[in-house]
Amino acid sequence: MAFSDAEFLADRNPLPSGLDSRLRDHLTFLIEVDQLKTILRASPLAAANRRENDAEHSWHLALMVMTLAEYADEPIDVGHTIKLVVVHDLVEIYAGDTPIYDTELGESQQEREEAAADQLFGILPEDTAMKMRALWDEFEARETAEARFAKAMDRLQPLLLNWMAEGGTWRTPGVTANDVRARKAVIGDGSTALFEAAMHLIDEGERRGWARS
């Protein structure tokens, strides 16, 4: 899947020509990913009447990793896990957010995000690009303890926001409480305790009428 050859954000106000070329690539990437702050997710904020953006989501996940690491079923490297959650949604700058209950859009998600990863990480010097891409691939594959816990945080965080919104995206037309449970099952791959807590919240939400039976 190809993306348009639109200019990078940095091209709108080019960096000084005297900069080292390697540093220029790094800075161009860092300016480009400022767009993450503009990518809206479906989840509502707990603190304000608006939807969260991807940058807010990634920050929240990093803090959750630091706070909830003791609940991981396997020992994890907290610093490495934070790297995974910080990088995991960067591709949505080009691929867009795919709401968890949008099954039609979900069919093209992997293709769109793979192409976005190629384009975005390609801005960086090759060695840095390989490191960033490796983190993104690790998160997607969920073959390490850190990646499994990172994914658990990615599914737990919007659940907490939806709980605070008395349903939030659980009220999406056609979505049932069992659909929510199915989408959150992956939490159990990283933490049995947090999976049980998540199921308890969903059960109570269903009891209160926030999710369809």
C-alpha positions in Angstrom: 0.0 0.0 0.0 1.5 3.3 -1.0 1.2 6.7 0.6 1.3 10.1 -1.1 4.6 11.8 -1.6 3.5 14.7 0.6 6.2 16.8 2.1 7.4 16.1 5.6 6.4 18.6 8.3 10.1 19.8 8.5 9.9 20.8 4.8 7.5 23.6 5.7 10.3 25.4 7.5 13.5 23.7 6.5 16.2 23.1 9.0 19.4 25.1 8.6 21.7 23.7 5.9 24.7 23.6 8.1 23.3 20.8 10.3 25.0 17.4 10.3 23.0 15.2 7.9 22.5 12.4 10.4 21.2 14.8 13.0 19.0 16.4 10.3 17.4 13.0 9.7 16.8 12.5 13.4 15.3 16.0 13.9 13.1 15.6 10.7 11.7 12.4 12.2 11.0 14.0 15.6 9.2 16.9 13.9 7.2 14.4 11.7 6.0 12.4 14.7 4.5 15.6 16.2 1.5 14.6 14.1 0.8 11.9 16.6 -0.8 14.6 18.8 -3.4 15.1 16.0 -4.6 11.5 15.6 -7.8 11.1 17.4 -8.8 7.8 18.9 -12.3 6.6 19.7 -11.8 6.5 23.4 -13.2 9.4 25.5 -11.0 11.2 28.1 -11.9 10.7 31.7 -10.9 14.3 32.5 -12.6 16.2 29.7 -15.5 16.0 27.2 -13.4 15.0 24.2 -11.6 12.1 22.6 -8.0 11.3 23.4 -5.3 11.5 20.8 -2.6 9.0 20.1 0.2 10.9 21.9 -1.9 11.1 25.1 -2.7 7.4 24.7 1.0 6.4 24.4 2.0 8.6 27.4 -0.8 6.9 29.5 0.5 3.5 28.5 4.0 4.3 29.5 2.8 5.4 32.9 0.7 2.3 33.2 3.7 0.1 32.5 5.6 1.8 35.3 2.7 1.6 37.7 1.4 -1.9 36.9 4.5 -3.9 36.1 4.2 -5.8 39.4 1.1 -7.5 37.9 2.9 -9.0 34.9 2.8 -12.8 34.9 6.4 -12.9 33.7 9.3 -10.7 34.8 9.6 -7.7 32.4 12.2 -5.1 31.6 10.1 -2.0 32.4 12.3 0.4 30.4 12.1 -1.8 27.3 8.4 -2.2 27.7 8.0 1.6 27.9 9.9 1.8 24.6 7.4 -0.6 23.0 4.3 1.4 24.0 5.9 4.7 23.0 6.6 3.4 19.5 3.6 1.2 18.9 1.2 3.8 17.5 3.6 6.0 15.6 2.5 4.3 12.3 -1.0 5.8 12.8 0.4 9.1 11.7 0.1 7.8 8.2 -2.2 4.8 8.6 -4.8 6.4 10.9 -6.4 4.9 14.0 -8.4 1.8 13.5 -11.2 1.6 16.1 -11.2 -1.8 17.9 -14.8 -2.5 17.0 -14.6 -1.4 13.3 -14.2 -4.9 11.8 -14.4 -3.6 8.2 -11.5 -1.2 8.6 -9.7 -3.8 10.6 -9.3 -6.0 7.6 -6.8 -3.6 6.0 -5.1 -2.5 9.2 -2.0 -4.7 9.0 -1.4 -3.7 5.3 -1.8 0.0 6.1 0.4 -0.1 9.2 3.2 -2.1 7.5 3.4 0.4 4.7 3.2 3.3 7.2 6.1 1.8 9.2 8.2 1.5 6.1 7.6 5.2 5.3 7.9 6.7 8.8 10.9 4.8 10.1 12.6 5.3 6.6 13.1 8.9 7.5 15.7 7.9 10.1 19.3 6.9 9.5 19.4 3.2 8.7 20.7 2.0 12.1 18.2 4.1 14.1 15.4 3.0 11.7 16.2 -0.7 12.3 16.0 -0.2 16.1 12.7 1.6 15.9 11.2 -0.9 13.4 12.4 -3.8 15.6 10.5 -2.3 18.6 7.3 -1.9 16.5 7.6 -5.4 15.1 8.2 -6.8 18.6 5.0 -5.2 19.9 3.0 -6.5 16.9 4.4 -10.0 17.2 3.8 -10.3 21.0 6.4 -13.0 21.3 8.2 -11.5 24.3 7.0 -11.0 27.9 7.5 -7.2 27.4 5.4 -7.2 24.2 2.6 -9.2 25.8 2.5 -6.9 28.8 2.6 -3.8 26.5 -0.3 -5.1 24.5 -2.2 -5.8 27.8 -1.7 -2.1 28.7 -2.9 -1.1 25.2 -6.2 -3.0 25.8 -6.6 -2.1 29.5 -6.2 1.7 29.1 -9.3 2.3 26.9 -11.3 0.0 29.1 -10.6 2.3 32.1 -11.6 5.4 30.0 -14.8 3.6 28.8 -15.6 2.7 32.4 -15.3 6.4 33.4 -17.5 7.3 30.5 -20.2 4.9 31.6 -19.7 2.8 28.5 -18.0 5.0 25.9 -17.2 2.9 22.9 -18.9 -0.1 24.5 -22.1 1.6 23.3 -21.0 1.4 19.6 -24.0 0.2 17.6 -24.0 -3.6 17.3 -21.3 -4.1 20.0 -22.2 -6.4 22.9 -20.6 -7.0 26.3 -19.3 -10.3 24.8 -17.6 -8.4 22.0 -15.9 -6.3 24.6 -14.7 -9.4 26.5 -13.4 -10.9 23.3 -11.4 -7.8 22.4 -9.9 -7.6 25.9 -9.0 -11.3 26.2 -5.4 -10.5 25.1 -4.9 -8.7 28.5 -4.7 -12.3 29.9 -1.6 -13.0 27.8 0.3 -10.4 29.9 -1.4 -10.4 33.3 -3.9 -12.8 34.8 -4.6 -10.4 37.6 -5.3 -7.5 35.3 -7.4 -9.7 33.0 -9.6 -10.7 35.9 -10.0 -7.1 36.9 -10.9 -6.1 33.3 -13.6 -8.8 33.2 -15.0 -7.6 36.5 -15.3 -4.1 35.1 -17.0 -5.3 32.0 -19.4 -7.5 34.0 -20.3 -4.6 36.1 -20.7 -2.4 33.1 -23.1 -4.9 31.6 -25.0 -5.1 34.8 -25.4 -1.3 34.8 -26.6 -1.3 31.2 -23.4 0.4 29.8 -22.8 -2.6 27.4 -25.5 -4.6 25.7 -26.0 -8.2 26.9 
